[in-house]
Amino acid sequence: MEQAKKLLEDSTGKAMSLLEEFRNFALKGNVVDLAIGVIIGGAFGKIVDSLVKHIIMPLVGLVLPGDQGYLGWKFVFHGKEVPFGLFVGEVVNFVIVALALWIFLVKFLGWLTRSKKQEAQVPRPTRDQELLAEIRDLLRGGQTGTG
């Protein structure tokens, strides 16, 4: 009986420890930021998907022949029809999303990190240099006042 009670206390303690550890992990800023990024990314993907399906591919379908626009694009291989229009639409969708991510991640964030690095590279004067600059400024001020 005593052993069962100790086992129950140990398992309850471990469960509470796991729960507390998970709570600390889930409430970290990085996890919340990641969740927000995933939600915004999903919404962005839907917008791009709609852009491709309802605007870009129908315009392409006007230029290229087909009964139902790009939906009707297919070729026949050994008597079987292979529809490739939807696949082309998904490829265009992927290219637009990849281009947007590349512009944001590589170019924009790269520009931000470069500008931060340049700001960080400017060395701050040492205390000796600050004192020498103050002395120089005082000497310049004294010369102009006596002239």
GROMACS elastic network, one bead per residue, 0.5 to 0.9 nm:
[ bonds ]
;  ai    aj funct       b0    kb
    1     4     6  0.52080   500
    1     5     6  0.63261   500
    1     6     6  0.87555   500
    2     5     6  0.51355   500
    2     6     6  0.62726   500
    2     7     6  0.86462   500
    3     6     6  0.51299   500
    3     7     6  0.61265   500
    3     8     6  0.86097   500
    4     7     6  0.50187   500
    4     8     6  0.61320   500
    4     9     6  0.86251   500
    5     8     6  0.51213   500
    5     9     6  0.62541   500
    5    10     6  0.86780   500
    6     9     6  0.50693   500
    6    10     6  0.61371   500
    6    11     6  0.86235   500
    7    10     6  0.51062   500
    7    11     6  0.61553   500
    7    12     6  0.85029   500
    8    11     6  0.52099   500
    8    12     6  0.60292   500
    8    13     6  0.84867   500
    9    12     6  0.50917   500
    9    13     6  0.60477   500
    9    14     6  0.85736   500
   10    13     6  0.50821   500
   10    14     6  0.61461   500
   10    15     6  0.85684   500
   11    14     6  0.50399   500
   11    15     6  0.60467   500
   11    16     6  0.85280   500
   12    15     6  0.50758   500
   12    16     6  0.61242   500
   12    17     6  0.84870   500
   13    16     6  0.51332   500
   13    17     6  0.60452   500
   13    18     6  0.85783   500
   14    18     6  0.60709   500
   14    19     6  0.84554   500
   15    18     6  0.50874   500
   15    19     6  0.60444   500
   15    20     6  0.85208   500
   16    20     6  0.60337   500
   16    21     6  0.84348   500
   17    20     6  0.51126   500
   17    21     6  0.60199   500
   17    22     6  0.85116   500
   18    22     6  0.60177   500
   18    23     6  0.84725   500
   19    22     6  0.51229   500
   19    23     6  0.60911   500
   19    24     6  0.86280   500
   20    23     6  0.50136   500
   20    24     6  0.61768   500
   20    25     6  0.85774   500
   21    24     6  0.51759   500
   21    25     6  0.62217   500
   21    26     6  0.86371   500
   22    26     6  0.59591   500
   22    27     6  0.84840   500
   23    26     6  0.51284   500
   23    27     6  0.60607   500
   23    28     6  0.86148   500
   24    27     6  0.54290   500
   24    28     6  0.63829   500
   25    28     6  0.54860   500
   25    29     6  0.89949   500
   25    31     6  0.74176   500
   26    29     6  0.83392   500
   26    30     6  0.87570   500
   26    31     6  0.60084   500
   26    32     6  0.72722   500
   27    30     6  0.83724   500
   27    31     6  0.68809   500
   27    32     6  0.67732   500
   28    31     6  0.56547   500
   28    32     6  0.66352   500
   28    33     6  0.87788   500
   29    32     6  0.52360   500
   29    33     6  0.60166   500
   29    34     6  0.85120   500
   30    33     6  0.50234   500
   30    34     6  0.60300   500
   30    35     6  0.86014   500
   31    35     6  0.61825   500
   31    36     6  0.86330   500
   32    35     6  0.50823   500
   32    36     6  0.62348   500
   32    37     6  0.85605   500
   33    36     6  0.51145   500
   33    37     6  0.61087   500
   33    38     6  0.86576   500
   34    38     6  0.61742   500
   34    39     6  0.86661   500
   35    38     6  0.51166   500
   35    39     6  0.62799   500
   35    40     6  0.86486   500
   36    39     6  0.51542   500
   36    40     6  0.61303   500
   36    41     6  0.83838   500
   37    40     6  0.51542   500
   37    41     6  0.58473   500
   37    42     6  0.84703   500
   38    42     6  0.60864   500
   38    43     6  0.86285   500
   39    42     6  0.51534   500
   39    43     6  0.63191   500
   39    44     6  0.86120   500
   40    43     6  0.50754   500
   40    44     6  0.60408   500
   40    45     6  0.84960   500
   41    45     6  0.60384   500
   41    46     6  0.86522   500
   42    45     6  0.50092   500
   42    46     6  0.63433   500
   42    47     6  0.87585   500
   43    46     6  0.51438   500
   43    47     6  0.63501   500
   43    48     6  0.87523   500
   44    47     6  0.50812   500
   44    48     6  0.62220   500
   44    49     6  0.84815   500
   44    97     6  0.83550   500
   45    48     6  0.51542   500
   45    49     6  0.59818   500
   45    50     6  0.85681   500
   45    93     6  0.85182   500
   45    97     6  0.70024   500
   46    50     6  0.61036   500
   46    51     6  0.85061   500
   47    50     6  0.51592   500
   47    51     6  0.61521   500
   47    52     6  0.86738   500
   48    52     6  0.61333   500
   48    53     6  0.85521   500
   48    93     6  0.64843   500
   48    94     6  0.88669   500
   48    96     6  0.72083   500
   48    97     6  0.69461   500
   49    52     6  0.52198   500
   49    53     6  0.60750   500
   49    54     6  0.83474   500
   49    89     6  0.88695   500
   49    90     6  0.81035   500
   49    93     6  0.59219   500
   49    94     6  0.88277   500
   49    97     6  0.89955   500
   50    53     6  0.51547   500
   50    54     6  0.56377   500
   50    55     6  0.76365   500
   51    54     6  0.55485   500
   51    55     6  0.53388   500
   51    56     6  0.63676   500
   51    57     6  0.85320   500
   51    93     6  0.83531   500
   52    55     6  0.57436   500
   52    57     6  0.57228   500
   52    58     6  0.83447   500
   52    89     6  0.66736   500
   52    90     6  0.81343   500
   52    92     6  0.69512   500
   52    93     6  0.58753   500
   52    96     6  0.86346   500
   53    56     6  0.65769   500
   53    57     6  0.56897   500
   53    58     6  0.71071   500
   53    89     6  0.68209   500
   53    90     6  0.86859   500
   53    93     6  0.83724   500
   54    57     6  0.67352   500
   54    58     6  0.63037   500
   54    59     6  0.86973   500
   55    58     6  0.56487   500
   55    59     6  0.62381   500
   55    60     6  0.87591   500
   56    59     6  0.52572   500
   56    60     6  0.62575   500
   56    61     6  0.86133   500
   56    89     6  0.87422   500
   56    92     6  0.87577   500
   57    61     6  0.59259   500
   57    62     6  0.85996   500
   57    69     6  0.79068   500
   57    70     6  0.65179   500
   57    88     6  0.87743   500
   57    89     6  0.64493   500
   57    92     6  0.84529   500
   58    62     6  0.62958   500
   58    63     6  0.88801   500
   58    69     6  0.62048   500
   58    70     6  0.68458   500
   59    62     6  0.51428   500
   59    63     6  0.67524   500
   59    64     6  0.88979   500
   59    69     6  0.85741   500
   60    63     6  0.52699   500
   60    64     6  0.62037   500
   60    69     6  0.78347   500
   60    70     6  0.74118   500
   61    64     6  0.51343   500
   61    65     6  0.66388   500
   61    66     6  0.69299   500
   61    68     6  0.79447   500
   61    70     6  0.50593   500
   61    71     6  0.84354   500
   62    65     6  0.70731   500
   62    66     6  0.83830   500
   62    69     6  0.66082   500
   62    70     6  0.86984   500
   63    69     6  0.89939   500
   64    69     6  0.77150   500
   64    70     6  0.81035   500
   65    68     6  0.89451   500
   65    69     6  0.70501   500
   65    70     6  0.83298   500
   65    73     6  0.82796   500
   66    69     6  0.50046   500
   66    70     6  0.65704   500
   66    71     6  0.79984   500
   66    72     6  0.56297   500
   66    73     6  0.60084   500
   66    74     6  0.89156   500
   67    70     6  0.82508   500
   67    71     6  0.81274   500
   67    72     6  0.55972   500
   67    73     6  0.79463   500
   68    71     6  0.54617   500
   68    73     6  0.78928   500
   69    72     6  0.57884   500
   69    73     6  0.72101   500
   69    85     6  0.84007   500
   70    73     6  0.52700   500
   70    74     6  0.89010   500
   70    84     6  0.84153   500
   70    86     6  0.70005   500
   70    88     6  0.81783   500
   70    89     6  0.78261   500
   71    74     6  0.83599   500
   71    83     6  0.78354   500
   71    84     6  0.80684   500
   71    85     6  0.51009   500
   71    86     6  0.59809   500
   71    89     6  0.88654   500
   72    83     6  0.71571   500
   72    84     6  0.83794   500
   72    85     6  0.65036   500
   72    86     6  0.87310   500
   73    82     6  0.86369   500
   73    83     6  0.59098   500
   73    84     6  0.59340   500
   73    86     6  0.81736   500
   74    81     6  0.62901   500
   74    82     6  0.52749   500
   74    84     6  0.54196   500
   74    85     6  0.66808   500
   75    80     6  0.82149   500
   75    81     6  0.56960   500
   75    82     6  0.53483   500
   75    83     6  0.65545   500
   75    84     6  0.76713   500
   76    79     6  0.58272   500
   76    80     6  0.53255   500
   76    82     6  0.60443   500
   76    83     6  0.86879   500
   77    80     6  0.52057   500
   77    81     6  0.63891   500
   77    82     6  0.71049   500
   78    81     6  0.84514   500
   83    86     6  0.72754   500
   83    87     6  0.80377   500
   84    87     6  0.51457   500
   84    88     6  0.62710   500
   84    89     6  0.87585   500
   85    88     6  0.51183   500
   85    89     6  0.63414   500
   85    90     6  0.88035   500
   86    90     6  0.62866   500
   86    91     6  0.86579   500
   87    90     6  0.50461   500
   87    91     6  0.61979   500
   87    92     6  0.86536   500
   88    91     6  0.50265   500
   88    92     6  0.62543   500
   88    93     6  0.85667   500
   89    92     6  0.51486   500
   89    93     6  0.61689   500
   89    94     6  0.86922   500
   90    94     6  0.61207   500
   90    95     6  0.85760   500
   91    94     6  0.50437   500
   91    95     6  0.61591   500
   91    96     6  0.86782   500
   92    95     6  0.50855   500
   92    96     6  0.62659   500
   92    97     6  0.87085   500
   93    96     6  0.53392   500
   93    97     6  0.63390   500
   93    98     6  0.86061   500
   94    97     6  0.51750   500
   94    98     6  0.59361   500
   94    99     6  0.83976   500
   95    98     6  0.50763   500
   95    99     6  0.59544   500
   95   100     6  0.85400   500
   96    99     6  0.50904   500
   96   100     6  0.61663   500
   96   101     6  0.86148   500
   97   100     6  0.51433   500
   97   101     6  0.61491   500
   97   102     6  0.84942   500
   98   101     6  0.51178   500
   98   102     6  0.59763   500
   98   103     6  0.85303   500
   99   102     6  0.50346   500
   99   103     6  0.61029   500
   99   104     6  0.85610   500
  100   103     6  0.51749   500
  100   104     6  0.61701   500
  100   105     6  0.84679   500
  101   104     6  0.50865   500
  101   105     6  0.56912   500
  101   106     6  0.77624   500
  102   105     6  0.52887   500
  102   106     6  0.52482   500
  102   107     6  0.68959   500
  102   108     6  0.87878   500
  103   106     6  0.57671   500
  103   107     6  0.50756   500
  103   108     6  0.63358   500
  103   109     6  0.86977   500
  104   107     6  0.58625   500
  104   109     6  0.63924   500
  104   110     6  0.87217   500
  105   108     6  0.60060   500
  105   109     6  0.52485   500
  105   110     6  0.70502   500
  106   109     6  0.59088   500
  106   110     6  0.54065   500
  106   111     6  0.81742   500
  107   110     6  0.51112   500
  107   111     6  0.59807   500
  107   112     6  0.86381   500
  108   111     6  0.51253   500
  108   112     6  0.63032   500
  108   113     6  0.87755   500
  109   113     6  0.61385   500
  109   114     6  0.84769   500
  110   113     6  0.52026   500
  110   114     6  0.60687   500
  110   115     6  0.85971   500
  111   114     6  0.51242   500
  111   115     6  0.62158   500
  111   116     6  0.86660   500
  112   115     6  0.52597   500
  112   116     6  0.62696   500
  112   117     6  0.86613   500
  113   116     6  0.50276   500
  113   117     6  0.60682   500
  113   118     6  0.85660   500
  114   117     6  0.50504   500
  114   118     6  0.61641   500
  114   119     6  0.86438   500
  115   118     6  0.50784   500
  115   119     6  0.62674   500
  115   120     6  0.86382   500
  116   119     6  0.50873   500
  116   120     6  0.61633   500
  116   121     6  0.86282   500
  117   121     6  0.60681   500
  118   121     6  0.50872   500
  118   122     6  0.68908   500
  119   122     6  0.58567   500
  120   123     6  0.75358   500
  123   126     6  0.87961   500
  125   128     6  0.79345   500
  125   129     6  0.57250   500
  125   130     6  0.62870   500
  126   129     6  0.51709   500
  126   130     6  0.62865   500
  126   131     6  0.87348   500
  127   130     6  0.50405   500
  127   131     6  0.62237   500
  127   132     6  0.86304   500
  128   131     6  0.51643   500
  128   132     6  0.61888   500
  128   133     6  0.86032   500
  129   132     6  0.50534   500
  129   133     6  0.61043   500
  129   134     6  0.86153   500
  130   133     6  0.50890   500
  130   134     6  0.62607   500
  130   135     6  0.87045   500
  131   134     6  0.50486   500
  131   135     6  0.62021   500
  131   136     6  0.85771   500
  132   135     6  0.50430   500
  132   136     6  0.60930   500
  132   137     6  0.85645   500
  133   136     6  0.50103   500
  133   137     6  0.61193   500
  133   138     6  0.85713   500
  134   137     6  0.50546   500
  134   138     6  0.61169   500
  134   139     6  0.85658   500
  135   138     6  0.50511   500
  135   139     6  0.61142   500
  135   140     6  0.85785   500
  136   139     6  0.51122   500
  136   140     6  0.61660   500
  136   141     6  0.85679   500
  137   140     6  0.51036   500
  137   141     6  0.61347   500
  137   142     6  0.86427   500
  138   141     6  0.50249   500
  138   142     6  0.61719   500
  138   143     6  0.87254   500
  139   142     6  0.50632   500
  139   143     6  0.62669   500
  139   144     6  0.88381   500
  140   143     6  0.52387   500
  140   144     6  0.64555   500
  140   145     6  0.87881   500
  141   144     6  0.54703   500
  141   145     6  0.63906   500
  141   146     6  0.89996   500
  142   145     6  0.52855   500
  142   146     6  0.64841   500
  142   147     6  0.88703   500
  143   146     6  0.54866   500
  143   147     6  0.63207   500
  144   147     6  0.54155   500
